[in-house]
Amino acid sequence: MDEQPLINADLIFIPVETTPGVGGQARTKESGEFAVTYSRGGEGLPAGNYRVAVSYRLMPDGTPVPEGDTTPPIESPARETLPRKYSDYDQSELKATVSPGKPIELRLTTKKK
């Protein structure tokens, strides 16, 4: 986010166009890096194009939602801190192309264009 690693953000990869599979998810680490877990088990994703939703929800005390928390957002005291253009599963403007051996880099910005 704004050229700095976004730590403890949750990513959802949704296949688009003719990309096979059901997508996957990841959580960013200290350096902003992440490893995607395929929704049907295992690591990685099939090659292809994906829409990516990035969620960065914070608890009332300012800490990130714990990893693995399965509380539905509507029932959670945490609030989303990213704009819908990144965090909304259906409307995210973020796109990624998965190719064997190539890292995925997502750039989010709070700056107005």
C-alpha positions in Angstrom: 0.0 0.0 0.0 1.5 3.3 -1.1 4.9 1.5 -1.7 5.0 -0.1 1.8 4.2 -3.8 2.6 0.6 -4.3 3.8 1.0 -6.8 6.7 -1.7 -9.2 7.7 -4.0 -8.4 4.8 -6.2 -11.2 3.5 -6.3 -11.8 -0.3 -8.9 -13.7 -2.3 -8.1 -14.8 -5.8 -11.2 -15.2 -8.1 -10.6 -16.9 -11.5 -11.9 -14.8 -14.5 -12.3 -15.3 -18.2 -11.4 -18.9 -19.1 -9.1 -19.5 -16.0 -9.9 -23.0 -14.6 -10.3 -23.7 -10.9 -12.0 -22.2 -7.9 -9.4 -19.6 -6.8 -7.5 -19.3 -3.6 -6.6 -17.2 -0.6 -3.5 -15.8 1.1 -2.4 -13.6 4.0 0.4 -11.2 3.7 3.5 -11.5 5.9 5.9 -9.0 7.4 7.5 -8.2 4.0 4.2 -8.1 2.2 4.9 -11.5 0.6 2.3 -14.2 0.5 1.7 -17.8 -0.6 -1.6 -18.7 -2.1 -3.5 -21.7 -0.8 -5.8 -23.2 -3.5 -9.4 -23.4 -2.3 -9.5 -27.2 -2.9 -6.3 -27.7 -1.0 -2.6 -27.4 -1.8 -0.4 -24.5 -2.6 -0.6 -22.2 -5.6 -3.2 -21.5 -8.4 -3.7 -22.7 -11.9 -2.1 -20.3 -14.5 -4.5 -17.7 -15.7 -6.2 -14.4 -14.9 -7.7 -13.5 -11.5 -9.6 -10.7 -9.9 -8.1 -10.1 -6.4 -9.9 -8.8 -3.4 -7.7 -7.5 -0.6 -9.2 -7.1 2.9 -7.5 -5.3 5.7 -9.9 -5.5 8.7 -8.9 -4.1 12.1 -10.4 -4.9 15.5 -11.6 -2.0 17.7 -8.2 -1.9 19.4 -6.4 -1.4 16.0 -5.0 -4.9 15.7 -5.6 -7.0 12.6 -8.2 -9.7 12.6 -6.4 -12.9 13.8 -5.3 -15.2 11.0 -7.8 -18.0 10.4 -10.7 -16.1 12.1 -13.9 -17.4 10.5 -16.3 -14.9 12.0 -18.5 -13.5 9.2 -17.7 -9.8 8.6 -21.3 -8.9 9.5 -20.9 -10.5 12.9 -17.3 -9.3 13.6 -16.4 -6.1 15.5 -13.6 -5.6 13.0 -14.0 -2.9 10.3 -12.7 -2.9 6.8 -10.1 -0.2 6.2 -9.6 -0.5 2.5 -11.8 1.0 -0.2 -14.3 -1.2 -2.0 -12.3 -1.0 -5.2 -9.8 -3.3 -3.4 -11.8 -5.1 -0.7 -15.2 -5.9 -2.3 -15.2 -9.5 -3.6 -17.5 -8.6 -6.5 -16.1 -5.2 -7.4 -12.4 -5.2 -6.8 -10.4 -3.5 -9.6 -7.2 -5.5 -8.8 -6.2 -8.0 -11.4 -3.4 -10.6 -11.4 -2.0 -13.0 -14.0 -0.6 -16.2 -12.6 2.2 -17.7 -14.6 4.5 -20.5 -13.6 7.6 -19.3 -11.8 6.6 -15.6 -11.8 5.7 -13.7 -8.6 2.5 -11.8 -8.3 2.9 -8.1 -7.2 -0.2 -6.1 -6.2 0.1 -2.3 -5.8 -2.6 -0.5 -3.8 -2.6 3.2 -3.4 -4.6 5.7 -1.2 -3.5 8.6 -3.4 -6.0 10.1 -5.8 -5.3 10.0 -9.5 
